[in-house]
Amino acid sequence: MILHGKLIKGTKTLKEALVEKSEEGISFRDALEECFIDLCKELDIQVPIWLGKNTTEFVNYRRTFFDGDQFMEKVSFDRFEVRFE
C-alpha cells in the first residue's frame, strides 16, 4: 500500500511525503491505518479526526482532504490531502 500526503496552503504545496507498506496478512483497514499514522509522522503533523466524509471520498476517489477543523490543535496549512496510489 502506498499513501501520498500533501500539506497545502492556498494554492501552494508546503510539504509532501510518500509512505509505503507491504505487510501481507493484515486487513486493508489495518494497513491503511498504519500507513496513515506513518504519513502524519513523516509530515510532522498530528493525526486528524477521520470523519464519514473522509471514508466516502477515499472509497469513491482514492483520495480525501482534511481541513483545520479536523485537527485538535491549530495548524499552519489550509488542508491535508491524502491519496491512495
HELIX and SHEET records of a PDB file:
HELIX    1   1 PHE A   28  LEU A   43  1                                  16    
HELIX    2   2 GLY A   52  TYR A   61  1                                  10    
HELIX    3   3 GLY A   68  GLN A   70  5                                   3    
SHEET    1   A 4 LYS A  12  GLU A  20  0                                        
SHEET    2   A 4 ILE A   2  LYS A   9 -1                                        
SHEET    3   A 4 ARG A  79  PHE A  84 -1                                        
SHEET    4   A 4 ARG A  63  ASP A  67 -1                                        
END                                                                             
